[in-house]
Amino acid sequence: MKKFLPSKIVIGVFVLLCVLGGAGYYWLQTKSTAVEVVYKTPHEADVYVRFDMEAYDKLQQNFWMKTEDKDLAQLFQLALQKATNATSAPALLSPDRSGVAGMLATAFAAATSTQAKVDLARNVLIVGLYNLPPNGRSGLLSDKQEKELRQNVANVNPAKDLYQDLGLAKGASVEQVAAAAASKEAILKNSTAPEAKEELKKVSYAKEVLTASQSKALYDEQRIEPTAFSRILGKTLYFNLTKISPTTLQEFAVAVEAASTTPGLDSMILDLRGNVGGSLDFTQYFLGLFIGKDQYAFDLFHQGEYTVQRTALPQFDRLNRYKDIALLTDGNTQSTAELTTVAFKRFKLGHVVGTKTRGWGTVENTYALETPIELDVKYSLLLVNNITLRGDNQPVEGRGVEPDVDTSKAGWQNDLSKYFTSPSLIQALRTVAAKPPLQ
């Protein structure tokens, strides 16, 4: 049942509100005036102009190159021309921030609907960011796209299910995994179907991941797949580092520890072929295992300045026995994998065998845009904020890292003895470097 206030109380409250009404109105007006937002330019009272100009400011502050206002003005002018399919560049009253805001305000005023304004605000940034050097590395991300990017860096693929590849429910035991894999492998090995070979690879991979306690636990808890696969080849400990994720360092250390009971190991292969990289700080942590903590690792270059990065972990004594180290590279070795290769060459920790790396020497990060232009979507900028350098202080970007032994040249096998002393390592390289990475 509803309850109502007594009529005398209602009348009293009404009278009180009437008495205070004038004062209340004055207070609200004063408060409103006190918090009035002042934008950098009057044009930014328009939320769509403000959205693009917030990106303008973040770009100028965080992009790896120093960008003068005149350069950004031209970038936004050309981006607006492209986004509107105009035959000529839009009018830019002054080649500076204010001129850009005014140019954008004119364009948004001509847009025929709210959705047209949203699309234009987005497309101007998409076009402009794409054309920042190196082309295609920077961009505009929705919150969904940013989440997918971070999952990729963490080596999490929500669309992939290793248990399903074996016909099992999530969390099946090691014994169940082994039995299911054996059954499927027996069928697939005898199959003549064209897809059987690829299916067999999927089954074998799922079995390897889900029968090892450490990788199974990571996959069960976080859906993180392993990135480090090890083998013992004679007296050589071989690692295939497929990519770099937050677990790669731990996987490497666990495998080195496990190999510590194997007598006679004297050399190591770090196979970085096809490794697309990952988190930049991996190199600082990984290098520390070999040379100790707080040692110089590499420089980052940002807007004309060099920033020294130092190693972040103490030396791992289990690595002392590996006197000969080879790094295998190819044209798909990139990013942090290239930076790690640079560090090993610089400190003479290992020699490089293979072909020149890709030359992807940029470091990217995301920067949230606070100005909302859609109800259910948030945006961020993906910007190249630093570039990495080779041992000769030249950018890795566009240049790559040259191998010591180039496997694209005839007779490369004969050059191995110039750089390595371990007979086991030389023999392993002759075999492994001529084939795809082992798993």
GIMOMO-V516788 format. One record per pair of residues at least 6 apart in sequence whose ideal C-beta (glycine too) atoms are under 7 Angstrom apart, sorted by sequence separation. I is the first residue (numbers start at 0). J is the second residue. D is the distance in whole Angstrom. If there is no record, write none. Layout:
I;J;D
I;J;D
This chain:
38;44;6
42;48;5
43;49;4
92;98;5
110;116;4
129;135;6
131;137;5
162;168;6
208;214;5
209;215;5
217;223;5
218;224;6
258;264;6
343;349;4
388;394;6
389;395;6
405;411;6
419;425;5
431;437;7
59;66;5
91;98;5
150;157;7
162;169;5
208;215;7
229;236;7
230;237;5
240;247;6
298;305;5
299;306;5
344;351;6
388;395;7
404;411;6
58;66;7
80;88;5
140;148;7
167;175;6
187;195;5
229;237;6
298;306;7
332;340;7
386;394;5
387;395;5
43;52;6
80;89;6
92;101;6
107;116;5
110;119;6
128;137;4
129;138;6
162;171;6
167;176;7
209;218;7
229;238;5
298;307;6
299;308;6
389;398;7
416;425;6
79;89;5
128;138;5
208;218;6
286;296;5
368;378;5
386;396;5
404;414;5
415;425;5
38;49;7
77;88;7
91;102;5
128;139;6
165;176;6
187;198;6
188;199;7
214;225;4
227;238;6
228;239;4
297;308;5
340;351;6
368;379;6
389;400;6
404;415;6
59;71;6
76;88;5
90;102;7
107;119;7
167;179;5
187;199;4
295;307;6
296;308;5
328;340;6
367;379;5
368;380;7
58;71;7
76;89;6
89;102;6
106;119;6
125;138;7
166;179;6
227;240;6
238;251;7
283;296;5
296;309;6
366;379;6
415;428;6
125;139;5
165;179;4
226;240;6
282;296;6
295;309;6
296;310;5
326;340;5
365;379;5
366;380;5
404;418;6
415;429;7
76;91;5
124;139;5
165;180;6
184;199;7
187;202;7
226;241;5
282;297;7
294;309;6
365;380;7
403;418;5
55;71;6
208;224;6
226;242;5
293;309;5
294;310;5
340;356;6
365;381;5
366;382;6
89;106;6
208;225;6
226;243;7
293;310;6
326;343;6
412;429;5
121;139;6
165;183;7
184;202;6
226;244;5
292;310;6
363;381;6
364;382;7
72;91;6
183;202;5
184;203;7
291;310;7
292;311;7
337;356;5
363;382;7
55;75;7
226;246;7
227;247;6
290;310;6
292;312;6
363;383;5
364;384;5
223;244;7
226;247;5
292;313;5
362;383;7
363;384;7
72;94;4
180;202;6
236;258;5
291;313;6
337;359;7
361;383;4
362;384;6
72;95;6
79;102;7
83;106;7
223;246;6
227;250;4
287;310;4
291;314;4
326;349;5
328;351;6
333;356;6
337;360;6
362;385;4
75;99;5
79;103;7
226;250;6
227;251;5
286;310;5
287;311;5
288;312;6
290;314;7
324;348;6
325;349;6
329;353;5
330;354;6
332;356;4
333;357;4
362;386;7
69;94;4
180;205;7
225;250;6
229;254;4
283;308;6
287;312;4
289;314;7
324;349;3
325;350;6
326;351;5
327;352;6
328;353;4
329;354;5
330;355;7
332;357;6
334;359;5
361;386;6
362;387;7
68;94;7
69;95;7
72;98;6
76;102;7
180;206;4
283;309;7
287;313;7
288;314;7
327;353;5
328;354;7
331;357;6
333;359;4
360;386;5
406;432;5
68;95;4
72;99;5
79;106;6
227;254;6
231;258;7
283;310;5
284;311;5
288;315;4
325;352;5
330;357;6
360;387;4
68;96;6
71;99;7
236;264;5
283;311;5
284;312;5
328;356;5
177;206;7
217;246;6
234;263;5
240;269;6
289;318;6
176;206;6
231;261;6
234;264;5
238;268;7
240;270;7
288;318;6
234;265;5
235;266;5
236;267;5
237;268;5
238;269;5
239;270;5
240;271;6
243;274;7
280;311;7
234;266;6
235;267;7
238;270;6
242;274;6
176;209;4
177;210;6
235;268;6
237;270;7
241;274;6
242;275;6
243;276;6
244;277;6
245;278;7
248;281;7
176;210;6
240;274;6
243;277;3
247;281;6
360;394;5
242;277;6
243;278;6
360;395;3
361;396;6
248;284;5
360;396;4
82;119;6
164;201;5
165;202;6
173;210;5
248;285;6
358;395;6
359;396;7
164;202;6
243;281;5
358;396;6
358;397;5
82;122;4
165;205;5
213;253;6
358;398;5
55;96;7
82;123;5
164;205;5
297;338;6
358;399;4
173;215;7
357;399;6
356;399;4
55;99;6
79;123;5
82;126;5
161;205;4
297;341;7
355;399;4
356;400;4
78;123;5
81;126;5
297;342;6
345;390;4
355;400;7
296;342;6
344;390;6
355;401;5
161;208;6
355;402;7
52;100;6
75;123;7
78;126;4
161;209;6
341;389;5
354;402;6
78;127;4
170;219;6
338;387;5
341;390;6
351;400;7
353;402;5
352;402;6
351;402;4
352;403;7
354;405;6
48;100;6
51;103;6
75;127;6
351;403;5
352;404;4
354;406;6
74;127;5
282;335;6
350;403;4
353;406;5
354;407;5
267;321;4
281;335;5
285;339;6
341;395;7
352;406;6
48;103;5
265;320;6
266;321;6
269;324;7
271;326;6
272;327;5
48;104;5
74;130;7
264;320;6
265;321;7
266;322;7
271;327;6
272;328;6
273;329;7
279;335;6
282;338;5
286;342;5
290;346;6
40;97;5
43;100;6
161;218;6
265;322;6
266;323;4
267;324;5
268;325;5
269;326;5
270;327;4
271;328;5
272;329;4
276;333;5
278;335;7
282;339;5
338;395;7
42;100;4
259;317;5
265;323;7
266;324;7
273;331;5
274;332;5
275;333;6
276;334;3
277;335;5
337;395;5
42;101;6
45;104;6
48;107;6
268;327;6
272;331;7
275;334;6
276;335;4
289;348;6
341;400;6
40;100;4
47;107;5
255;315;7
272;332;6
276;336;5
282;342;6
340;400;5
42;103;7
256;317;6
271;332;5
42;104;4
45;107;6
255;317;5
274;336;4
337;399;7
252;315;7
255;318;6
299;362;7
337;400;5
157;222;7
271;336;5
155;221;7
155;222;5
155;223;6
350;418;4
47;116;5
51;120;6
62;131;7
154;223;5
271;340;6
350;419;7
50;120;5
54;124;5
153;223;6
154;224;5
51;123;6
154;226;6
328;400;7
47;120;4
51;124;6
328;402;6
352;428;6
353;432;7
352;432;6
272;353;6
279;362;5
301;384;6
301;385;5
236;321;7
300;385;6
299;385;4
300;386;5
154;242;6
299;387;7
300;388;6
154;244;4
297;387;7
298;388;5
153;244;6
297;388;7
153;245;6
243;335;5
243;336;7
325;419;7
323;419;5
323;420;6
323;421;4
325;424;6
323;424;5
325;428;6
327;432;6
152;277;6
152;278;6
266;421;4
265;421;5
266;423;6
265;423;7
266;424;4
268;427;6
268;428;7
268;431;7
273;436;7
272;436;5
270;436;5
235;421;7
234;421;7
235;423;5
234;423;4
235;424;5
233;423;4
237;427;7
235;427;5
233;426;7
233;427;6
237;431;7
232;427;4
239;436;4
239;437;6
239;438;6
237;437;6
230;437;6
228;437;7
228;438;5
145;365;6
136;361;5
140;365;7
136;363;6
133;361;6
142;376;6
145;379;5
141;376;5
142;377;4
63;300;7
65;302;5
141;378;6
63;301;6
64;302;7
65;303;6
140;378;7
63;302;7
139;378;6
140;379;5
139;380;6
140;381;5
138;381;5
137;381;6
137;382;5
137;383;6
136;383;5
120;372;5
128;380;7
117;372;5
117;373;6
133;396;6
61;366;6
57;366;5
54;368;6
53;368;5
53;369;7
53;370;5
50;368;7
50;370;4
62;382;5
63;383;5
49;370;5
61;382;5
62;383;7
63;384;6
50;372;5
58;380;7
62;384;7
63;385;5
57;380;6
61;384;5
63;386;5
46;370;6
58;382;7
47;372;6
46;372;6
54;380;6
